[in-house]
């Protein structure tokens, strides 16, 4: 998994083996989100992740909802 906070308070996400969903859309490559834009973060693992997102979610799913602007 590649999920890091940069020196300018951005979270940098690179979708490798874990599925990242941001505001209902799957991150295909990479994305940067300002930390102060996060509303919620949810982690799905195991059977719950596979049930909802299929076999590709075997390594887990991170669901991020950003604050309304």
C-alpha positions as CSV (number, residue, x, y, z in Angstrom):
1,X,0.0,0.0,0.0
2,X,1.2,3.5,-0.8
3,X,-0.5,6.0,1.4
4,X,1.5,8.9,2.8
5,X,1.2,12.4,4.2
6,X,3.4,14.9,2.3
7,X,5.2,17.8,3.9
8,X,2.4,20.2,2.8
9,X,-0.4,18.2,4.5
10,X,-1.6,16.4,1.5
11,X,-2.3,12.7,1.5
12,X,-0.8,11.0,-1.5
13,X,-2.5,7.8,-2.5
14,X,-1.2,5.3,-5.0
15,X,-3.5,2.4,-5.8
16,X,-1.5,-0.8,-5.8
17,X,-3.0,-3.9,-4.3
18,X,-5.5,-2.1,-2.1
19,X,-8.6,-0.5,-3.6
20,X,-9.1,3.2,-2.8
21,X,-12.5,4.7,-3.2
22,X,-12.7,8.6,-3.0
23,X,-16.2,10.1,-3.0
24,X,-17.6,7.0,-4.7
25,X,-15.0,6.7,-7.4
26,X,-12.2,4.2,-7.5
27,X,-8.7,5.7,-7.7
28,X,-7.1,4.2,-10.8
29,X,-3.5,5.5,-10.5
30,X,-2.7,8.1,-7.8
31,X,-4.3,11.1,-6.1
32,X,-3.4,13.8,-3.7
33,X,-6.0,15.1,-1.2
34,X,-5.4,18.0,1.3
35,X,-5.7,16.6,4.8
36,X,-8.3,19.2,5.8
37,X,-10.7,18.0,3.1
38,X,-11.2,14.5,4.7
39,X,-14.6,13.9,6.2
40,X,-14.4,10.1,6.9
41,X,-12.2,7.2,6.2
42,X,-13.5,3.6,6.3
43,X,-11.5,0.4,6.0
44,X,-13.0,-2.8,4.7
45,X,-11.1,-6.1,5.0
46,X,-11.7,-9.8,4.4
47,X,-15.1,-11.1,3.4
48,X,-16.9,-7.7,3.8
49,X,-14.5,-6.1,1.2
50,X,-14.8,-9.1,-1.2
51,X,-18.7,-9.1,-0.9
52,X,-18.9,-5.4,-1.7
53,X,-16.1,-5.0,-4.3
54,X,-15.4,-8.5,-5.6
55,X,-12.3,-10.7,-5.6
56,X,-10.1,-7.7,-6.5
57,X,-10.7,-6.4,-3.0
58,X,-9.0,-9.3,-1.3
59,X,-6.2,-7.1,0.0
60,X,-8.7,-4.5,1.4
61,X,-10.6,-1.4,0.5
62,X,-10.1,2.2,1.9
63,X,-13.1,4.4,1.4
64,X,-12.6,8.2,1.7
65,X,-15.3,10.7,1.8
66,X,-14.3,14.4,1.4
67,X,-16.0,17.3,3.1
68,X,-18.6,19.2,1.2
69,X,-17.1,22.4,-0.3
